[in-house]
Amino acid sequence: MKLKNTISIALCTVASFISVSAFAVDKDAIAARLASQLHDSVNLNQQLQQIERSHTPIRVNTFLAPQSFLAPQGMQAPQAVSDSTEMWLFLPADRALNDDMSDLVVAYPPSGDEASWTEVTGYTLSGDKTSLAVDQEPNVPVLVVDDNGYYAMKEGMEKLNALLQENGLQESGLQESGLGKGLREKASAAPQQGVQVQAATGFDATKLTKVSVKDTKEPWIKGPAEIYSLVTGVVTNNKPQVIAVEMPYLDYKETNYYPNQIVINWSAYDYRVVDLLMYEHDSGTNYKTLVQALVSAIGAAGSLAGWPPSSAVAEITNRVIAAMPDSVFVDDDDFVDACYTLERGKSYADFHCSADNATISMEPFFVEPN
């Protein structure tokens, strides 16, 4: 559990939050420690270039010098910084990586709902605490510490798919097939005939070949977006099939991406149509509560058996969208767009999704067996 106060307050109140074996480090303390380490660095620009040019975000625990925070008397040293805590560099448009970086600020996104944010807290390299505007990009470089970014989303999608399976909204026995983690066959479940046939003969899929969004729903301090999709369809008797697919490359608005990613494995569905709902992952998502809300909403009107499959898919999608209440999240996962009635075997070129925020191109693809 991450304590939301400063480290000095955390040391006084830690006993009421965690066991006596270890305690977590909050982002305020991490930011202060990073600022101190960079202040003492003899190659500040080189280190910032390493962060900026990394293909994936830099994990903070691989960057910080091996030193510990003070621990309360009688307690062990604190836990290491989480593997999902990362950092990225915000660089103003008029600044270059080889410029003087002595005005760098180390900051972190505020907690809670974005609508309630009033300022961003950070540290200068000299150790002074400072504030930045939420709604205006700063004119100084900012090293942002975040624990709800790229790595947290990857973990979250695996957890979400596992919970969807456990709660009957996703068939077990699925193979990964390029969709990302979380679609592995349960050890306790018998392999389904369709999966066995798929392994022997290959399967039809749909690739996302191009995608862009007009608005990623992110303020500057949240940095690159973490987009994921829920692909909704049906299996036998119109039983819902909801699969989460991560799209970690889709970082910035008004930018074309060419992922060549398999986003639909048609062997996972019994009918030739699905919908694709795009969301931007934010902090504090309670996936267990979210899946419970989805179970309640999708089953609220009883069985969809007997419905025309296309109508059943549309109804499931509408219920999924309606089941995203503010109460599920600390900081809501933002709805990006809904791409309705995607058909098996059909190509789409610059297809505008329903809210005209996302534009996608897709094409059929057959995955050959090994």
N, C-alpha and C positions, 0 to 999 in steps of 0.2 A: 504494500500500500504506500502510495506516495503522499507525504505530508505536504500540505499546501502553505505552511508558514515558512519563515526563514529558518535556517539551520539552528540558530541559537534558541529559538522558541521550540523547535522540534526536539532538541536535546533535553529540554525541561519536561516535555509532555509525552515523550516517546513511549513511556511505560503504558500509557492508556490506549495506545494504538497497535502495538506489536508485541511479539514475544521477546524474552530477554536474550535470545540468541543472536539477533541481528536487527538492523533497521535500515530502511530505504533512504536514499538521498533524494532531496527534492530538486526541482529545476533551478530554483533560485541559488542554491548552493553550487550546483554544477556550473551555472553561468559565471558565478564569482570565481570559481576555481579555474575555469577556462581563461577568463580575463587575466588572472594572475599569471598563469602559465605562458600566455601569449605575450604579456608585458615583459617577461624575462627572456623571451626567445631572441636569439641572434639572427634568425632567418624567418621573420614574421611573414614576409611576402611569399616566400617559398612554401610555407605551410598553408597559407590561404589559397595559393594556386593548386596545391594538392587537393584541398577540399572542393574548390570550384570545378576542377576538371575531372573529378572522379565520376565514373560511369554510374555508380549507385551512391546514395548518401553515405558519408563516413560515420561509422559507429563511434559514439563518444568514448566508450570504454577501450577502444583501440588507440585513441589519440591522447587521452589524459596520461600524465606522468604517473608512475606507480607510487602513489602516496595515499594515505587514508585521512578521512575526516576524524576529528576527535570523537571518541565514544564515551558515553557516561561511565562513571566508575562502576566496576563490577560487570560490565557488558563487553562483549566481543566487538571487534571492529565492524563497521557497517558493511552491508552487502555491496558487491560491485555494482556499478551503474548497469542498468538493464541493457540487454542486447538490442532492444528495440529503440533505445534512446539514440538519436542521430543528430547531425548538424548539417547545415547548408549555409551558403554565403549569399546574402542579398547585396548586390552591387549596384549603386545608382548608375543611371545611363551615362553620366558624364565622367565616370571613374573607370580606370583600367587596373588590372591586377598588379602592375608594376609601379603604381602610384604610391605615394606615402600613405600608409595605413594606420598611422598613429591615432587617428580619430575613430578607429573601429569600436563598435559597441557589441557586446555579447548579450543577447536577449532571448526571451522565450515567449510563446503565445500565452495569453491569459487563460485562466480556467473559466469554465461555465459556457453559457450560450453566447455566441458571437454578438447577438443583438445587445447584450449587456456590457460589452467591453468599452472602456473609456480611455485606456492608455496601455501601452506596452512597457514593461519594466525591463531594464537592462543594466549592464555594468560597463563603464569605460575601462580602458587598459590600465588606468591608474587606480582602479578599484572603486571609483565613485559610482553611486547608484544614480540612474538617470531614467527619464521617461520619454517615450516616443509616441507619436500620434498613431491611432489605429487606422484611420481612414485616409491617411496621406503618406505616400512613400517617403522615407527619410532621405536626407541629402548626405548621409554618412554610410559607409559600409557597415553591415550588421551580420554577425555570425549568430544564426538562429539555432537554438537547442529545442528539439521537439521529440516527444515520445509517442506521437500519434501519426507518424508519417509512413514511409515506404515499408519498413520492416513490420510495423504494427499492423498495417493493412494485410500483408501476406499472412501473418499469423491469424488475423481476424477472419479472412476468407476460409482458411482451413477449419477454424472453429465453427463458422457459420454453416458450411456444408455438412459438417459432422452433426450439428444440432438439427439441421433440416432432415437428415436421414433418421436421426433418433426420434423425431417427432412426426414421421410419416409424410413429410412434404417432399421427400426425395427418395427414389428407389435405391436400395442398397445393391451391391454387385456391379456398380459402374467402374469402368477403368478410367484412368486419368485422361488419356487421349488428347493431350495438348490443352486441356481446359484449366489446368492449374491444380494445386494440391486440394485434397479434401474429398476426392471422388473415389477413393480406394474401397475395395470390397471389404465389408465387415468380416472379421475372422469367424464370427458365429453364424453367418448367413450362408446358405447353400448357393452356389453359383446359378444364375438364371440361364435358361436356354439361350436367350437372345445374346447374352454376353459371351457364351461359349461359341455361338455362331460368329459373332463379331470378331473374336480372336482368330478364328480360322479363315475368315473370308474378307476381312477389312470392313470398313463402314463408310457411309456417306456423312459428310460434314459440310459446314459452311465456314469459309474464312472471311475475316474482316481484313480487307486489303487497304482501306483508307478511312480515316475518321478525323473529325475536327469538331470543336465546340466553340460557340460564341462566348460563353461565360462559364468558367469552371466553379463559380460560386465561392471563391476564396479571396480574403483580404491579403495584403502583401505579406504579413507576418506568418501566414500559414504556408507560404511558399508554393512549390509545385503541387498540383492537385493529386489526389489519390483516388482514381475513378475505378469503380467496379460495376458489374452488371448482374442483374437477376434475370435469367432466361426462364420464362414460364411457359409451360405446356401441359399436356396430359398424357397419361398412360391408360391402361385398361379401365373401362367403366368411368372414364373422365377423372380418374384419381389425379390430383395435382402433382406436377413434377417441377420443382423450383431449384435451379442450380446457380450458385454464385460463381462468377468468373472475374478474376482480377485483371485490370488493365493498367498496370503501373507506369506505362510509358506515356500516358496521356496527361502531360504535365501542365501545359499552358493553353490559354484561350487563343482562338483565331490562328491556330497552327495546324497544318496538316501532318498527320502521322500515318505511316505505312507499315503496320505491325505484321501483316501476313499471319495473323493469329486465328487458330481454330476457336470459334466462340460457341458453335452449336455442334454437338455430336448427335446426329439424328437417330442413332440406335438407342438413345436414352428416352425417346418419345415414341408414342404409338401412332401419332398423326403428323401430317406434313405441314404443320403451321405452329409457330411459337411467337411470343412477344419478347422484346428485350428492353429492360428498364435500367437506365443508367443513374448511378448515385455517386456522390463525392463523399468519401469516407472522412469523418471528423472524429474528434476525441470523445472518449467516454461512452462509446457505443456498448450497450448491454445486449449482447447477441442472444442470450438466453431469454430475456424479456421480449426482445424483438420477435424471436421465433414463436414464443407463446402467443404474441399478438397476431402473428400470421396464421397460426393454427386456428385461433378463435375466429378470425375474420373469414378465412377461406371456408371454414366449416359452418359459418353462421347460418347459412340458408339451407343447410342439409346437403345431401348427396347431389352431385351434378350428373349422376348416371341418367342416361336417356336424353341428355341435351345434345344438340349437334356439336361435334368437337370444336368447331371454330367459335361457337358461342360460349362453350365451356372455357376455352382458353381466354377469351376476352373477359369473361366474368371473374376468373381467377386473377387476371392481371389487375382489374379494377379493385378487387378486394385487397391485393397486395399493396397497391398504392394507398388505399384508404387505411391500411393497417400500420402506417408509419407515423404514429402520433408523437407530438413533442415530448410526451412523458416517457417515451422509450429511451431518450437520449439525454446526456448531459449537454452535449453540443451536437445538435441534430445532423445526421447524415443528409446532405442536401440533395434534393431531387434534381437531376440534370435534364433528362428527357426520356420519353417512351417511344420505342420503335415498334409499331404494331404490325401484326400479320406478316411475319417473315416466313416465306415458303421454302420448302425443301426443293433443291434443284434449280432455284431461281437466282439470277444475278441482279445486283442493285448497283447503280452508278449514281453517286452523289444524291442519295436518297435522304430527303429531309424528314427527320422524325417529327413527332406530333407537335412539340412546342417550338419547332424550328430553331432549336438551340444546337442539337447535334446533327451532323451530316455524315452519312456513312456510305461506303462502297463495300459490297460483299460478292463472293462468287462461290459456286459449288466446288467441293474438293473431295476426292475419294482417297481415304487413308488405306494404303495397301498393308496387308499383314506382313510380319517378319518372315 
